[in-house]
C-alpha cells in the first residue's frame, strides 16, 4: 500500500469513527442546550435565549441529516474522502461557533451563579467534543477553540477581578485540552495505522499460506511443527519417510516419550525465543530407523508475535557424516590409538602458541618414548606391541587435563601439549614436572599382555614455551633432544631441554623437601626488631621468621617465603609464628619492662583468607591467656586485591576481640582510598623503599608526607620502617611521623639477645 492510499484509508477510518458517535453526541447537545436555555431564561432576555436555542437545534438537525446521508452512501470516486472530511469539519465549525456564541449571548453580567453555570456547561461540552472528534485533530481543535474562545474574550472584557481570573483559568484549560488532544490524536492514529498493517499482513499471509503448504510438501528436507508441550502438531512426508513411519503416528507424538531425547535441547531453546541447533545421531523408538540428522529449531509465533511453539528443519546427513568422519580420521588421527597424529598435533601446537601469546600463560611440549619397546615386538609379536601402545595411550590420557593434547607420532613415540600453565615460568615448569612424573609413574605400572605381565618405562623430554617466541617445529626438536638426554641419563626419567631450568627445578624440589623437614624438626626461629616512638620509648617489636638450616646456616626469608606461599606450607608455618608470638607475649606479662610491648605479626593473604582464621586467633589468645591489644596483625596491600567485603568482615570480627591491625609496606601496592577508609586499621607502615632515599629524593619525600597526612586524616598511627640514620628520623618527625623501626634503633635478633637489648635500653 503506497503512502497516498494509506493516508486515504486512514482518513476514511477516522471519519467513520466520528460519524458513528456523532449522532448520539448531537442528540445530547440538544438536551444540554435545552437545560442551558432553561437556566438562563430568567437572567437573559428571553427573545435572545429562544433565538439561540432554535439556531442550535437547526444546526444540529442539519448535521444529523448530513451524517445519516454519509453513513448510508459508500465512498466513491465521485465523492473523495477528503471532500467528505472537509464537509464534516464545516459542520463541526458551525456547531462550535453556535455553542461558542452562548459565551456572549447567554452571559449574565450581574449573576455570578449563572455565569459559573454557563462556564461549566461550555467547558464540559468542549471536553466531550474533544473526545468525540479526537480522531481528526483539525475537527477537535476547531470545535474546542470555537466553543471556548468567545467565552474567554467575554471574561476578559468583563471588568471584574473574578472574571479576569476565570478567563485565565479557561485559557489554561484550553491549552491543556489542546495538548491532551495532540496525545489522544497520535494514539488514535497509531492504532489505526497498526490495524491497517495487520489487515495488510493478514492478506499477505493468506496469499502465502498456500505457497507455504506447497513448499512443505515438496521440500527436500524434513519439516515439523510442535507446540509448547513439545507435542508434534505437523510434519511433512520427508519426516515420515526418513523415520520409516507414517504421518498418523508422528503427528500428536509427545517428544518427551522418545527414548533418545538428545535433540530436545534444540527444540526447547526455540521455545525460549532462541535458535536451537542439534547435530547428532537420532534413533527412533517407534520404527527401525537409525540415522544421523542435523536439525535447526526456530520459534513459531502467532499474529501477536508471541512464541506458541517451534519449527524443526531436519536433514539426514548419515552418509555425508560417515564419509567426513572417515576422511578426518585418516587425515588427522592415528589408526591404532585414536589419538591425533603428527599433522593434527602440529596444527594444535600452532593454535596453542597463539593462545599463549594472547593470554600470557606458559605451555609445555612433552616428548615420550617407551624404553626398549623394540624387544616387545621382537619377543611377543607386533599385535602384542600394538596392544601395549593402546594401553599406554589410555594411561597418558588419564594424567592430563581436558584442554591438553595427547598425540602419537609413530611407533612408540607420544607427544603431550600442556597449555594454560602459570604465567611464571618456574611455576609452569614445576606444574609440568608434576604431570610428567605422574605419566612416568603410571606408565611404569605392570601391563597384562595376554598371559604375560610386562613392565615398561618411558624417557620423557620437556621443553617450555611462552607465546610465539619459537616455532612449532623448533619446539618439537627441543623436546626430542631433551628426550634423548633422558635416555642417556639412564632412561625412565624426565629431562628439561634447558639445563638451567632443570637445575632450578631440582633446587626447588630439594628446597621444598627441606622446608617440610624444617617444620617438623623446629628449624624455624623468630627474630624480633624493636619499634620506638620519637622519644625512643619502647612500643613493641615486629616478629620476623628465620630458617636456621643445619648446613646452609641462616636462610633469608626471600629465598623460602615465595615457595611456602605457593606450596601451602605458609598455613602451618604462619600458625606456628602466631602461636610463638602469643607465647612470648604470655612470657612477658609478669615483667614490668615488657608487659606492655605490642608484638606485630605478619599475616599472609592465604593465611588470612582461611574460613576459620578468626577461630584460630581466638584459640591462640585463649590458650595463652593474653591481652588481645598486645597482638598486632600486619597485612599487606596485596590482600586488598581479593574479596574486600569478606576481608572487612574478618577484620571487624578480630577487631571486636581487641586485635590491632597495621597495613604493611604501604604505598607499594594498590590500596583504594574508598576501601581504606572502611578498614578497621590502627596503623599504616611506610615502606622502607621510600625511607631509604628520603634525604636525597624529593619524590620520596612527597610520597612520605602525603602518606602521613592521609593517615592523620583517617585517625591512624604511622610507623616508618627501614630507618637507618638520624637524618631520616628527623625528616620523618618533621612531617609528623612519630613511630619508627629500623637499624638505627636495633637490628632483628633472636629472643635472648632481644631481651638483653631491652634491659640495656631501659638502663640508659
Helices and strands as residue ranges (DSSP letters): H 3-40, H 46-72, H 81-105, H 112-132, H 137-156, H 161-217, E 222-227, E 232-235, H 237-242, H 247-250, G 255-257, H 264-271, E 276-283, E 290-301, E 307-316, H 318-332, H 342-359, E 363-370, H 373-380, H 382-399, E 405-410, E 413-418, H 425-443, E 447-449, E 452-454, E 458-465, H 472-488, E 494-496, H 499-520, E 524-533, E 538-549, E 553-555, H 557-567, H 569-588, E 598-602, H 605-608, H 613-624, G 628-630, E 631-636, G 637-641, H 644-657, E 660-666, H 673-676, E 683-686, H 688-691, H 698-713, E 717-721, H 726-734, E 739-741, E 749-750, H 751-763
